[in-house]
């Protein structure tokens, strides 16, 4: 069987319903850069980068595994990732996919690569927080960040399979998405260094299942280590605390850099947040701020105006998990891909 490389374009590939070969795509890329809107220019830039003579593209990491940096992503490894995604989600040539993510991130780039390699019919729209606002088409597959999914609840009936990544999905959103009965919804786990996601789980499940050709372990700090030679030459050491269930599955517990050491007791905010999610219907998080006696004290931070909370809000928490103080912030600071900037917010609290 002939190896599929980054120089291939599937003969079923279409963009906005029209067939394109390599030469046609390069012409389109130039046109988008010259005449397109800002988001279309970035698509044009990537198309030209993908079909140039280099074996790699440069991109910015998100900071999942450390300080954000520019890396060289091998095109062939991006192809390998696209093939693994196609296998895992059972994507077929001709499937119609919605492309509503910014092209500057790995998630957006990989949607295009999957389309080139798997022969998908990709339709791009402006990557706004409401990607389905004017949509009447039906799609076999789409990828969104949580904020986009939150704003697309009524339109999800037009999507067969949806993957959600980029930031952790909150319980409130998860409960709302469960009503989208016609859509198979998955939460993904991944990072730029692994060419997008390396695992996924169905909505409502706790356990992530690995995509093909990936092995995992934990380091001495309890953080996930990914061995995926088809997408990365080196093992990827993450900052994510996990429980490994078996060779193919793990449970995400929380970020090691979010852990609060309060009086010698180490608390994982994400576990506490899971328990509080039943009582708080607006964005929130728990974290630590400096404390003279405890070193760090656990606090609850809620987006919105100050208000009375349910008196039973802390009943599911253990003794040490109960926040020492509650703060209300009118509007959370967020990154471009909808991640709450916890550290920036916590630094301003006293």
URSULVEN-V14739 format. One record per residue. N is the residue number from 1. OMEGA is omega in degrees with one decimal (NA if undefined). Layout:
[[N;OMEGA] [N;OMEGA]]
//
This chain:
[[1;-177.8] [2;178.9] [3;176.5] [4;-178.0] [5;-179.1] [6;177.9] [7;179.7] [8;164.4] [9;-179.5] [10;-177.9] [11;176.1] [12;-178.6] [13;173.8] [14;176.5] [15;-175.3] [16;174.6] [17;-177.5] [18;178.3] [19;178.4] [20;167.6] [21;-176.5] [22;-178.1] [23;179.0] [24;-178.2] [25;178.6] [26;176.0] [27;178.4] [28;179.0] [29;177.9] [30;-179.0] [31;-180.0] [32;-180.0] [33;-175.4] [34;-169.6] [35;-171.4] [36;170.6] [37;-174.7] [38;-178.6] [39;177.7] [40;177.2] [41;179.7] [42;173.7] [43;177.7] [44;178.1] [45;-177.8] [46;177.9] [47;-179.7] [48;176.5] [49;-176.4] [50;-174.8] [51;175.0] [52;-174.7] [53;-179.0] [54;178.7] [55;-176.8] [56;168.4] [57;178.0] [58;178.7] [59;-178.6] [60;174.5] [61;-176.5] [62;-177.5] [63;179.3] [64;-177.0] [65;179.8] [66;179.8] [67;178.3] [68;-179.0] [69;175.9] [70;178.9] [71;172.5] [72;179.6] [73;179.2] [74;-178.0] [75;-179.0] [76;178.4] [77;175.0] [78;175.7] [79;179.2] [80;177.2] [81;-180.0] [82;179.5] [83;178.8] [84;177.7] [85;178.7] [86;178.8] [87;-173.8] [88;-175.7] [89;176.1] [90;176.4] [91;-176.6] [92;175.6] [93;-179.2] [94;177.6] [95;-178.8] [96;-175.8] [97;176.8] [98;-179.9] [99;-174.1] [100;-179.3] [101;177.6] [102;-175.9] [103;-178.0] [104;178.6] [105;-178.9] [106;-178.0] [107;178.5] [108;178.7] [109;-176.3] [110;175.7] [111;177.0] [112;-179.5] [113;177.1] [114;-178.2] [115;177.4] [116;-169.3] [117;-175.5] [118;179.6] [119;-179.2] [120;176.2] [121;-171.7] [122;179.4] [123;-177.5] [124;176.0] [125;178.3] [126;-175.5] [127;179.9] [128;177.1] [129;179.2] [130;-172.3] [131;-178.6] [132;-173.6] [133;-177.3] [134;-173.4] [135;172.4] [136;-179.4] [137;173.9] [138;-176.5] [139;176.1] [140;-172.1] [141;175.3] [142;175.2] [143;-179.5] [144;166.5] [145;-176.4] [146;-178.7] [147;178.5] [148;178.4] [149;178.4] [150;-177.1] [151;-175.6] [152;-172.6] [153;-176.6] [154;-176.6] [155;-175.8] [156;177.3] [157;-179.6] [158;-179.7] [159;-178.9] [160;-180.0] [161;-179.5] [162;171.9] [163;-177.4] [164;-178.7] [165;179.1] [166;177.2] [167;-178.5] [168;179.0] [169;178.9] [170;-179.3] [171;-178.5] [172;177.5] [173;179.4] [174;-179.8] [175;178.2] [176;-178.2] [177;179.3] [178;179.8] [179;178.1] [180;-170.4] [181;-175.0] [182;-174.4] [183;170.5] [184;-173.7] [185;-179.4] [186;168.5] [187;-177.6] [188;175.6] [189;-179.7] [190;-179.2] [191;-177.4] [192;-176.1] [193;179.6] [194;179.7] [195;179.5] [196;-170.0] [197;175.5] [198;-179.8] [199;178.2] [200;175.2] [201;176.4] [202;178.6] [203;178.8] [204;177.8] [205;175.5] [206;-168.8] [207;172.7] [208;175.2] [209;-176.6] [210;169.5] [211;-178.3] [212;171.1] [213;-178.3] [214;174.6] [215;-178.0] [216;174.0] [217;175.6] [218;174.0] [219;-175.6] [220;178.6] [221;-179.4] [222;-178.5] [223;-176.8] [224;173.3] [225;-174.2] [226;175.8] [227;-174.8] [228;-173.6] [229;179.8] [230;178.3] [231;-179.8] [232;179.4] [233;-178.8] [234;173.1] [235;-178.7] [236;178.9] [237;-176.8] [238;176.3] [239;-173.3] [240;176.6] [241;-176.2] [242;163.7] [243;177.5] [244;-177.5] [245;177.4] [246;-175.5] [247;-173.3] [248;-172.3] [249;176.6] [250;175.2] [251;176.2] [252;-179.6] [253;-178.1] [254;179.9] [255;179.3] [256;-179.3] [257;173.3] [258;-174.6] [259;179.7] [260;176.8] [261;-175.5] [262;-179.8] [263;179.7] [264;177.2] [265;179.8] [266;-175.6] [267;178.5] [268;-175.2] [269;-175.8] [270;178.0] [271;178.0] [272;179.6] [273;178.6] [274;-179.5] [275;-178.0] [276;-172.5] [277;-179.5] [278;-173.0] [279;-175.6] [280;-173.9] [281;174.2] [282;179.7] [283;179.4] [284;170.7] [285;172.3] [286;-178.7] [287;-177.6] [288;172.8] [289;-176.7] [290;178.9] [291;-176.0] [292;-175.4] [293;-172.4] [294;-172.4] [295;172.0] [296;172.4] [297;-178.0] [298;177.9] [299;175.5] [300;-178.6] [301;-175.0] [302;176.5] [303;177.8] [304;179.5] [305;-178.7] [306;-177.0] [307;176.4] [308;178.3] [309;175.7] [310;-176.4] [311;-179.6] [312;-171.1] [313;-175.3] [314;-172.6] [315;-179.6] [316;-175.1] [317;172.2] [318;-176.2] [319;-174.6] [320;-178.3] [321;-177.2] [322;-179.2] [323;178.8] [324;-177.5] [325;177.8] [326;177.3] [327;173.4] [328;179.7] [329;-177.0] [330;-178.7] [331;179.8] [332;170.2] [333;-179.4] [334;173.8] [335;-178.5] [336;178.2] [337;167.5] [338;175.2] [339;177.0] [340;179.9] [341;-173.8] [342;-174.0] [343;179.4] [344;-179.5] [345;-176.5] [346;-179.5] [347;-176.3] [348;-176.4] [349;177.5] [350;NA]]
//
